[in-house]
Amino acid sequence: MAHIDYYFSTLSPYAYLAGAGLEETATRHGASITYKPLDIMALFARTGGTAPADRHPARTAYRAQELPRQAKKRGMALTLKPAFWPTNPAPSSYAIIAAQAAGGGDLGGLVQSILRACWAEERNIAEDEVIRDCLKRAGFDPSLADKGLLSGAETYASNLEEAVAAGVFGAPFYVVDSGQNFWGQDRLEDLDLHLAGKL
């Protein structure tokens, strides 16, 4: 059975646009997933990337066209400039880490709910109330927002180190135990083909 390490940021619009694509692909092929939220700005700094605020105007202009196009293509709501972006991604990441450790809910649904809160619902994913609501919607105990903060912080930091070691440089990023890496929500089809043995 294949295994996928999923590296992402709860601030990433491209992780939002992936929707449930990873989970659907994994289910089709009986693959397991480990969710690894990380500090995307620290990842950029470590791997030669540029933070959005520091990018050339041409890249910024292209992003402003591309994100709405991709959202429309997928039938997803998108706010190009969310009221609460960027915000502190650590609290929502810690909640995902705690939920993964606790089990019992829909982890993919939790990740998607948090991303949707930021990119479609104009909610601040750094706020406890928002995180608790997302946990509840995904079938987890809302009190997980307050638990395991120290271990969450340690895992969050180790996810960054593991990402750098695995060759990750952006989000969403899918690392398969076959040794193949896939970057971006627009590579989910390639991931699907790879798991099917066709690519």
Secondary structure as UniProt FT lines:
FT   STRAND          3..8
FT   TURN            10..11
FT   HELIX           13..17
FT   TURN            18..20
FT   HELIX           21..29
FT   STRAND          32..37
FT   HELIX           40..47
FT   HELIX           52..54
FT   HELIX           57..74
FT   TURN            83..84
FT   HELIX           90..102
FT   HELIX           107..119
FT   TURN            125..126
FT   HELIX           128..137
FT   TURN            138..139
FT   HELIX           142..146
FT   HELIX           149..166
FT   STRAND          173..176
FT   TURN            177..178
FT   STRAND          181..183
FT   HELIX           185..187
FT   HELIX           188..195
FT   TURN            196..197
//
